[in-house]
Amino acid sequence: MIRVSKIAHASYETPDLDRQTQYYTEILGLTLAAKEKDTVYLASTVDHHSIVLRKGAQSKCTRIGFQIAPDADLDAFEKQVAGHGIKTERRKDPEPSIADMLVFADPKGTIMEIFKRGDFSHQKFQSQGIVPCKLGHVAFHVTDVKHVTKFYCDVLGFRESDWMADFFSFLRCGPDHHTINLMETGSNRHFHTAFELRDWGHMHEACDFLSLHGYKLLWGPGRHGIGHNLFAYHRAPNGLITELFCELDRMNEELGYFEPRPWHRDSPQRPKVWAKDPSAANLWGILPTDEMMQ
């Protein structure tokens, strides 16, 4: 099976393109890599873009871009997807730095964009804003978590890292504990987009920076039980939630357990089904606010 190996970018529609672009550049500290009519490309580092913004009537996540390995065959991957009865489309030069892209929809309607990256753009880290290391994961509310989870595993080659009971899955496509989160809540919509920070010191600086610029935290700082990452959530100007995180679990794939950490409750920590318990959400005890689920 050919698997996707990295989340490359996430694309959003937003009514106020200029304001959301300002948030990503001046607050988060991404680089404005390119701008076309009603479309903006923003980079963290190395790749040409990690975030794509397009002008739209309402704020929503519309597309997720994934890379396959440089030596993988995109034609073979397309046949693999088509073998599941999924309609696909090929696009030539669809975005800057991408020459050939395979496009299809997941069961909840989010467009999957699969490609191989050509030359790196070698973006440098910015000197203003929070300046995350990378786009880490995107989380969604879904109506049927088992069905959508099966799609990501069977079609894209994701692996299940953990579950909370039977309604919340955490899926990985590389060593990071999760790249996609799916929570069954009765609707199909964006939950949050997460960016990785360097460490606890960077988290501290980021929370102070957000406060000084008028952004209040919705939840955190805290430590998730599932994934064990430190976290802090806030709402972007477009109304969608951004998570900042660090110290996320990483999987030693060959040995089947997560890299040992002193805060793990299990030794070694392996993929499992967590009980629907407050500690699964936050080992430090503070539960999410009602606003987190709006």
N, C-alpha and C positions, 0 to 999 in steps of 0.2 A: 504493500500500500504506500502511495506517495502522500506524505503528510505536510500540512502547512507547518512552518517552523518559527514564524515570528509574526506578531502583530505589527504592521507597518504604519498604518494611519487610520484615523476615524474621520468621517465626513458628517457635517451638520448643516441643516438649514436654519437660518436665523433671520428675523425681520430687520434687525438693526445691525447690518454688516460692519459698519464703522465702529460702533461701540464694542461689539464682541471682539473685533480685531484688536482694538486698543487694550481690552482686558488680557488677551493672550500675549501681547507684546510687552505692555507696561507693567502688568501685575504678575502674570505667570513667567514672563521673561523668555518667550519663544522668539524666533527670528522670522521676520516677514520675508519669505523666500521668493514669492512671486505673487502678482496680482493681475487678474484678468477681469473682464466685465462680469460683475456680480459674483466673482469667485476669488478667494484668498487662500494661499498656501503658506502654512506656518511650520517651522522646523524646530526640533529640539537640538539634535546634533547628528552628524554623519549623513543621514538620509536627507533628501531634498525637502520632504515634508512629513510631518507627523499628524497634523490637523489640517483639514480642508473645510472652509466655510463657504457656503453658498447662500445667496439671498433667497428667502422663502417666506411664506405667509405665517408659519409658526415654527417655534424652536423644536427640533427633533434630530435624533441621530438617524441618518439615512443609509450610510454605507460603512463597512469596515474593510480595510485592506490588509491582506495577509501575503507574506512572501513564502515561496517554496525555495528549497535549497538551490544554489547556483547550478548544480549538476543534474537537477531534476528536469523531467520532460513535461512541459506545460501541455503539449498535445495529449500525452498519456494521462495527465491529471484530468483533462477535459473528458476523455473517454471514461475515466473512473467515476466522475460526477454523473455523466449521462447514463451510466449503468444503473444508477439509482432512480432513473426516470425523471431527472431534473433537466429542465430546459436551460441551455447555456447560450452565451453570446461572446464572441471575441471582438475586442476593440484594439485598434492599432493607434499608438501614440495618444492615449486618452488623457494623460496628465503629464506634466513635466517630469522627466527622468524615467518614465515608464513607457517602454516600446510596445509591449504586447500584454494584454490583460484579458483574463477569463472572468466573465460576470454571470452571476446567477443569484437567486433570492433564497434566503433561509425560510423556514416555515412561518416565522412571525413577520416576514416582509422586509427585513433588512437585507440590503444588497451586499453580497460577498464579492470582493475584488481580489483576484488571485493573480500573482505575477512574480517574475524574477527581477531583482534589482540589477541594473547595469552598474555603471561607475558610481561610487559614492560622491556626494556633494561636499563632504568635509565641512559641514557647518560648524562654526565655533560656538561655544557657550557664550551667552550674552552677559553683559556686565550690569544689567538692571533687571529688577523684578526677582521673583523667587528662583527661577532658572532650574527646573527639574532635569534629572538625568535622561529620562525617556518617558514615552507613553507606555503605561504599564498594563492596563486592562480596561475593558468596558463592560458594564453590568446592565442587565435589562430585566424589567418586569415581563412576565410571559403568562399566557393562559394555560399552557400545557408543558410543564418543565421537563417531563420525561421524554416527550416527543421531540422537543427542540434539542435537548441534551443528546439524544440518540443521533440526530442529524449532525451535530458538530463532531461527534465521535466517529460515526460511520462514514461520513462524506469528507470531512476535513482532516480526520485523523487525530482529533483531540483525545486526551486521556482524562479520566475523572480523578481529581485530586482529593476531594472531600465532598460530602453532602451534609446539610443541616436537615435532619429528619428526612422527609420525602418531598420537600418543596423548594429546596435551594441547592443548586449544584455549582461547583467550583471546578473549572476545566482549564487544563494547561495544554499548550502546543510547543513548549520548550521547557527549560529547567525551572522557570518561575512557577510558583504554586498555582496561580490562575492568570489567565489572559482574558477569559470570558466568564462572567457570573450570570446565572439565570435563576430568578426567583418567581415562583408561581403566586400571582396576586389577583388574577382575574382580568388583566389587561396586558396588551403588548405595547411597551413604551420604554424609553430610556430610563435607567435608574441613576447611574453615575459614570463618569469618566475619571480614571485614576492616573496620576503621574508620580513616578518614583523620585524621591529625594535621596540625598547621600546618606544621611544618618539622623540621629536624634537632635544634634545641634542644628542641622539644616531645618528640621521640622520646627524647632523653637524659633529660629529666625523667620521662617515662613509665616507662622501664626502671628508674630509681632508685626510683620510687614502687612499682612491682610488687615489686621486691626487698625493700623495707622492709615490705611487707605479705605476704610469704611466697610470692610467685609467681615461680617460676624460669622463665627463657626456655628454650624448646625449640630455637630456632634464631634466630640473629641477635644483634645488629644486622648487617645486610648490605645489599647492593644487588643486586636481581634483574637479570639481563640482559634478560629479557622483561618489558617494562613499565618497567624501570629504576627502580622505586621502592625507597626505603629500607624495610627491614622488620624486624620483631621479632615472634616468635610465642610465645604461652604458652597454657596450658590453663586453661579456666574451671572452676569447681567442678562443673559438670554433666558434665565430661569432654570437652566439645567444645573445639576449638582456636579461639583468637582471634588474628588478625593485626592489628598496628598498622603503618600505613605512611604515607609522605609522598613527595612529588616524583614521583608517578605520571605517566607519559607522557600527553599529551592530543593528540587528533587534530584537525588542521586539515582538516575533512571536505571542503571544497571543493577543496583543493589535493592531498589524498591523502597527506599525510605528517604525522608527529608533530612537535609543536613542538620546535624545535632545543634541545638540551641539551648542555653541554660534555662529558658523560660518554658520549654516544652513540658507538658504534663505526662506524656508518654516517652519512653526511651527504648528503642528509637521511635520517632513519630512516623507513622505510616498512614496512607489514605484510609479513611474510615467514615462511617456515618455518625455524626455528632447528634446528640439529643437536642431537642428544641429547648435550650437552656440559656439563661443570660450570659454564662461564661463563653458560650460559642460565639456570641456577638462581641463581647468585651470582657476580657479577663480582669480588667480593672473595675468593672462593676457598673459603669454608667451606661444605661440603655439609650438607644436612639430616640431622638425627639419625634413628635408626631409630624413635624415639618419634613423630616427625612422621607416620609412615605407619600408626600403630596405630589 
